């Protein structure tokens, strides 16, 4: 996984802060609640 630069960290923080200030936090929360994770067989074997 690639690391992000300090510039991008500030950009993402501002973006997320702006979303919560606009009331879009509920839609973000709903998206996270309805998300799923697809597990590959090799990931199960690693456990």
Buried (B, 14 or more C-beta within 10 A) or exposed (E): EEEEEEEEEEEEEEEEEEBEEEEEEEEEEEEEEEEEEEEEEEEEEEE
